[in-house]
Amino acid sequence: MATANDRAVLQTIFNPSTPFGDIPGLDEEEDVQDEVEAFPLELLDQVRELELQGVSAAESGDINTALERFSEAIRLLPERASGYNNRAQALRLRGDVAGALQDLDAAIRLSRGCGRAACQSFVQRGLIHRLQARDEQARRDFERAARLGSAFARQQLVLLNPYSALCNQMLCEMLARLRNPDGAGSD
């Protein structure tokens, strides 16, 4: 059995763009609230089905139908964070960034910053901040998402850190030279 340090070294060798010691899956023991206990099962099933319909509609480009399904899910269970997170994505796709941010804030508040919906909401909000050149706010959201287990957020943190990116680039070049010391086949 490999130790945590062994896994960290292997992770760095095979995925040099991630920070040392950042092992995907290691921190993914999310504090996910058991929704079955939190909400009536029949209502939860209905809301999940509406959200699935909304996701399918969004994927097919029908943003208006997606927004209708997500809004109906929120109407049925307004205290469930997932509906707000999903609707935020559809609002962002429609170009309503302010509305998306409001829904993401609601999802984070309702989830108390824990679990899958919070993780996804932090990532989405971080991406919006990044697109708006608010890198410090993006960094804070990505840090929170990374603590909740998001490998994507960890990658974004590396990209936001110029020193880390430079270090990882140098490590990648060094590993490439070690793999191919003669330089044969290099561009």
FENSUL-V204501 format. One record per pair of residues at least 12 apart in sequence whose ideal C-beta (glycine too) atoms are under 10 Angstrom apart, sorted by the first residue. I is the first residue (numbers start at 1). GAP is how many residues later the second one is. D is the distance in Angstrom with one decimal. If there is no record, write none. Layout:
I:GAP:D
I:GAP:D
This chain:
4:17:8.1
4:19:7.2
4:22:7.4
5:16:8.1
7:14:9.0
7:16:5.1
7:17:9.8
7:18:9.4
7:19:7.6
8:12:6.2
8:13:4.2
8:14:7.6
8:15:5.8
8:18:8.8
9:12:8.9
10:13:8.8
11:12:5.1
11:13:7.4
11:15:9.1
12:156:8.9
12:159:7.3
12:163:9.0
13:158:9.1
13:162:6.7
13:165:9.8
14:161:9.5
15:136:9.4
15:140:9.5
15:153:9.5
15:157:9.8
16:151:9.5
16:152:5.5
16:153:8.3
16:154:9.4
16:155:5.1
16:156:4.2
16:157:9.2
16:158:9.0
16:159:6.2
16:160:9.3
17:137:9.6
17:138:6.7
17:141:6.2
17:142:8.7
17:147:9.5
17:148:8.3
17:151:5.3
17:152:8.6
17:154:9.2
17:155:7.3
18:133:7.7
18:136:6.2
18:137:6.8
18:139:9.7
18:140:6.7
18:146:9.8
18:150:7.8
19:127:9.6
19:135:6.9
19:136:9.5
19:138:7.7
19:139:6.2
19:142:8.7
19:145:6.3
19:148:8.9
19:149:7.7
20:144:9.7
20:147:9.1
20:148:9.2
20:151:8.8
22:124:8.3
22:129:8.0
22:132:5.4
22:133:9.2
22:135:9.2
22:136:8.7
23:128:9.5
24:125:8.5
24:126:9.6
24:127:4.5
24:128:10.0
24:130:8.1
25:124:7.9
25:126:8.2
26:123:8.4
27:119:7.8
27:120:7.0
27:121:7.7
27:122:4.8
27:123:9.0
27:124:9.3
27:127:9.2
28:88:9.9
28:91:9.4
28:120:8.5
28:121:3.8
28:122:8.8
28:123:8.7
29:119:9.9
29:120:7.5
30:84:7.4
30:85:5.6
30:86:6.0
30:87:10.0
30:88:8.6
30:89:6.7
30:117:10.0
30:118:5.8
30:119:5.5
30:120:9.7
31:80:9.6
31:81:9.1
31:82:9.5
31:83:4.4
31:84:5.9
31:85:9.7
31:87:9.1
31:117:8.2
32:79:9.5
32:82:7.8
32:83:4.4
32:84:5.6
32:85:8.8
32:86:9.5
32:87:9.4
32:116:9.7
33:47:9.8
33:48:9.0
33:78:7.8
33:79:8.7
33:81:7.3
33:82:5.7
33:83:9.3
33:84:9.1
33:85:10.0
35:12:9.3
35:13:8.7
35:42:9.3
35:45:7.4
35:46:9.9
35:47:8.4
35:80:9.4
35:82:9.8
38:39:9.4
38:41:8.3
38:42:8.1
39:37:9.6
39:38:5.9
39:40:8.0
39:41:6.5
40:37:9.0
43:33:6.2
43:34:6.3
43:37:9.5
44:32:9.3
44:33:7.2
44:36:7.9
46:26:9.3
46:27:8.3
46:30:6.5
46:31:8.7
47:22:9.9
47:23:9.9
47:25:8.5
47:26:4.5
47:27:8.6
47:28:9.5
47:29:5.3
47:30:4.9
47:33:6.5
47:35:8.1
47:36:6.8
48:25:8.1
48:29:9.7
48:32:9.5
48:34:8.3
48:35:9.7
49:20:9.0
49:24:8.7
50:18:9.1
50:19:4.8
50:20:7.4
50:21:9.2
50:22:5.3
50:23:4.1
50:24:9.2
50:25:9.4
50:26:7.4
50:27:9.6
50:33:8.1
50:36:9.5
51:15:9.6
51:18:6.9
51:19:6.6
51:21:9.5
51:22:5.2
51:23:9.6
51:29:9.3
51:31:6.5
51:32:6.4
51:34:9.5
51:35:5.5
51:36:9.2
52:17:8.5
52:21:9.7
52:34:9.7
53:12:7.9
53:13:8.2
53:15:9.2
53:16:4.6
53:17:9.2
53:19:9.1
53:20:9.0
54:12:4.4
54:13:7.6
54:14:7.8
54:15:3.4
54:16:4.5
54:17:8.8
54:18:8.5
54:19:7.1
54:29:8.6
54:32:5.9
54:33:7.7
54:35:9.3
54:36:6.9
55:14:8.4
55:15:8.8
55:31:6.7
55:34:8.7
55:35:9.0
56:13:8.7
57:12:6.3
57:13:9.2
57:33:8.4
58:12:8.7
58:28:8.3
58:29:9.9
58:31:7.0
58:32:5.3
58:35:6.5
58:36:9.7
61:32:9.0
62:28:9.8
63:26:9.8
63:27:5.5
63:28:8.6
63:29:9.9
63:30:5.4
63:31:5.0
63:32:9.4
63:33:9.9
64:26:8.9
64:30:8.1
65:25:9.4
66:20:8.1
66:21:8.2
66:23:8.5
66:24:4.4
66:25:9.6
66:27:8.1
66:28:9.0
67:19:9.7
67:20:6.4
67:23:5.0
67:24:7.1
67:26:9.3
67:27:7.2
67:29:9.3
67:32:9.6
68:19:10.0
68:22:9.6
69:14:9.3
69:17:8.6
69:18:9.0
69:21:8.9
70:12:9.4
70:13:5.7
70:14:8.2
70:15:9.1
70:16:4.9
70:17:3.7
70:18:8.8
70:19:8.7
70:20:6.0
70:21:8.9
70:33:8.8
71:12:8.1
71:16:6.4
71:19:9.3
73:13:7.6
73:14:8.1
74:12:9.0
74:13:6.5
74:29:8.6
74:32:8.8
78:28:9.1
78:32:8.6
79:31:6.0
80:27:9.1
80:30:7.0
80:31:9.1
80:37:8.1
81:22:9.8
81:23:9.8
81:25:7.6
81:26:4.2
81:27:7.5
81:28:8.1
81:29:4.1
81:30:4.0
81:31:8.8
81:32:10.0
81:33:9.6
81:34:7.6
81:35:8.9
81:36:3.8
81:37:6.8
81:39:9.1
81:40:7.1
82:25:7.4
82:28:9.1
82:29:8.5
82:33:9.3
82:34:7.8
82:35:4.7
82:38:8.4
82:39:9.3
83:20:8.6
83:23:9.3
83:24:8.1
83:27:9.2
83:34:8.9
84:16:9.8
84:18:8.6
84:19:4.3
84:20:7.2
84:21:8.5
84:22:4.5
84:23:4.0
84:24:8.8
84:25:9.0
84:26:6.8
84:27:9.1
84:33:7.9
84:37:7.6
85:15:9.9
85:18:7.2
85:19:6.9
85:21:8.9
85:22:4.3
85:23:8.8
85:25:9.4
85:26:8.4
85:31:8.9
85:32:5.0
85:33:8.4
85:34:9.4
85:35:5.3
85:36:4.9
85:37:9.9
85:38:9.7
85:39:7.0
85:40:9.8
86:17:8.6
86:21:8.8
86:31:8.9
86:34:8.8
87:12:8.3
87:13:8.2
87:15:9.8
87:16:5.1
87:17:9.5
87:19:9.2
87:20:8.9
88:12:4.3
88:13:7.6
88:14:8.0
88:15:3.8
88:16:4.7
88:17:9.1
88:18:8.5
88:19:6.8
88:32:9.2
88:33:7.1
88:36:6.0
88:37:8.2
88:40:8.9
89:14:8.8
89:15:9.2
89:31:8.7
89:32:9.8
89:35:6.4
90:13:9.2
91:12:6.4
91:13:9.3
92:12:9.0
92:32:7.3
92:35:8.6
92:36:6.8
92:39:9.4
97:31:6.1
97:34:8.3
97:35:7.8
98:30:9.9
100:24:7.4
100:25:8.4
100:28:6.6
101:23:9.2
101:24:6.6
101:27:6.3
101:28:9.0
101:31:9.7
103:18:8.4
103:21:9.2
103:22:9.8
104:14:9.9
104:16:9.1
104:17:4.7
104:18:8.2
104:19:9.6
104:20:5.6
104:21:4.5
104:22:9.6
104:24:7.7
104:37:9.0
105:16:8.3
105:20:7.7
106:15:8.8
107:13:7.9
107:14:4.2
107:15:9.3
107:17:8.7
107:18:9.0
108:12:10.0
108:13:5.0
108:14:6.8
108:16:10.0
108:17:7.5
108:33:9.0
108:36:8.6
109:12:9.5
111:37:9.8
113:31:6.7
113:34:9.4
113:35:8.2
114:34:7.3
115:33:7.5
115:34:10.0
116:32:8.0
116:33:8.7
116:34:9.8
117:31:10.0
118:26:7.8
118:27:8.1
118:30:6.2
119:25:8.2
119:26:5.2
119:27:9.0
119:28:8.8
119:29:3.8
119:30:6.3
119:31:5.3
119:33:9.6
119:34:7.8
120:25:7.9
120:28:9.1
120:30:8.0
120:32:9.8
121:20:8.5
121:23:9.4
121:24:8.3
121:27:9.9
122:18:8.7
122:19:4.5
122:20:7.2
122:21:8.5
122:22:4.7
122:23:3.8
122:24:8.7
122:25:9.0
122:26:7.0
122:28:7.5
122:31:7.0
123:18:7.3
123:19:7.1
123:21:9.3
123:22:4.6
123:23:9.2
123:25:9.1
123:27:5.6
123:29:6.1
123:30:5.4
123:33:7.9
124:17:8.5
124:21:9.1
125:12:8.1
125:13:8.3
125:15:9.4
125:16:4.9
125:17:9.4
125:19:9.3
125:20:8.9
126:12:4.6
126:13:7.8
126:14:7.9
126:15:3.4
126:16:4.5
126:17:8.8
126:18:8.4
126:19:6.5
126:20:9.7
126:24:9.4
126:26:9.5
126:27:6.7
126:30:6.5
126:31:9.2
126:34:9.2
127:14:8.5
127:15:8.8
127:25:9.3
127:26:9.6
127:29:7.8
128:13:8.8
129:12:6.4
129:13:9.0
130:12:8.4
130:26:7.2
130:29:8.8
130:30:7.7
135:25:5.9
136:24:9.1
138:15:9.9
138:18:7.3
138:19:9.2
138:21:9.9
138:22:6.6
139:14:9.9
139:17:8.4
139:18:6.7
139:21:5.3
139:22:8.3
141:12:7.8
141:15:9.1
142:12:7.8
142:13:8.9
142:14:4.6
142:15:5.0
142:16:9.7
142:17:9.3
142:18:7.1
143:13:9.7
143:14:6.6
143:17:9.8
145:12:9.2
